[in-house]
Amino acid sequence: MNAHNPPATGKPVADRKLNETTKMAQENTLLSPRFYTTDFDELDRMDVSSVREEWDELIASMRSDPNKGHFKRNEEWDDITIDDVPVELRTELVDFLVSSLTAEFSGCVLYKEMKRRGTNEDIKELFSYMSRDEARHAGFINDSLRDFGIGVNLGFLTKTKKYTYFKPKFIFYATYLSEKIGYARYITIFRHFERHPDKRFHPIFKWFEQWCNDEFSHGEAFSLLMRSNPKLLQGRNKLWIKFFLCAVYATMFVRDHARPEFHKAAGLDIEEYDMRVFEITNECTRQCFPLMLDLEHPAFLPTMRRINELAIAIDQANQKGGVFNRIKKVGLQLAVASKFLRLYTLPTKKNDIPAISRMVPAW
């Protein structure tokens, strides 16, 4: 098996009856979380000796497993059913849970394969801890779906979901951002429900504070991997970093706006929430990335809004179907590409502070 192939996980069981949540997790769209594979041999050659002191400190923390006892349910979970969720909220809550589960399990699958395929003890140890954490996260979310009688078949998902190949450096950029923005999302939601406990419509949100510290640590690890190879943060690679920043932020903006009832029930203004998450992510990524998106640029938010409007129009064209709407969809997709290019060409802010490792979560 070469580096471009997904993990060998056996023959798919194509004729097994699937529930709707497993089908949702299987989807491969621009907005849905993906499964990744990479060049494991190149990854295995990573040398972290230039950041050894910080690396050993991080690995020691992960080895101690500070979150070991966190993912245990209590009496608050007793007898929870889908009937406890308001009708208008059910679809979007399930979508949130399935999307979150798929993203967490994607990390678990990738990290586990990195550990299995490697010989570099530094890399193997790191990814053994990260796959452990992500497996806990995915399992915890899946337990919430099982409460509703709609748990995702994770074994089937591993065998059947399409894998996207990324070079290791793209894995670093995308996953570093995914972990840091995941931290920002979880801590923002947790702090919001701390202030407004009457809005907390599911017990899972009480677990987000310690949960997000796993996301933070995983991001720290990818920061060290990139800083151990400074070329990944210099020259033309800055263009790739900017691309991934734009793609991740725009995807989150569109995905969140597709869940209006979810955010309404939580008492969150979607746009304000997203901008707060972007601000936290910008501050987190200053430890590593040489640039940040300028969230205050007068064209930033209008461009994001227009991308979202076009995404809604594409979804409506998909639902209507027919030749006319297929043609219309192509035009809308070209318009999205144009607006994304506009977002990409906006000036960025230069990161003028030295690299910082082990930033203490402050939000």
QUIPEGI-V634913 format. One record per run of one state. SS is the DSSP state (H for helix, E for strand, L for the rest). FROM is the first residue (numbers start at 0). TO is the last residue. If there is no record, write none. Layout:
{{SS & FROM & TO} {SS & FROM & TO}}
This chain:
{{L & 0 & 18} {H & 19 & 25} {L & 26 & 33} {E & 34 & 36} {L & 37 & 38} {H & 39 & 43} {L & 44 & 47} {H & 48 & 63} {L & 64 & 73} {H & 74 & 76} {L & 77 & 80} {H & 81 & 83} {L & 84 & 85} {H & 86 & 116} {L & 117 & 119} {H & 120 & 146} {L & 147 & 152} {H & 153 & 159} {L & 160 & 161} {E & 162 & 164} {L & 165 & 166} {H & 167 & 194} {L & 195 & 195} {H & 196 & 198} {L & 199 & 201} {H & 202 & 226} {L & 227 & 228} {H & 229 & 232} {L & 233 & 235} {H & 236 & 256} {L & 257 & 258} {H & 259 & 265} {L & 266 & 268} {H & 269 & 284} {L & 285 & 289} {E & 290 & 292} {L & 293 & 298} {H & 299 & 319} {L & 320 & 321} {H & 322 & 344} {L & 345 & 346} {E & 347 & 349} {L & 350 & 362}}
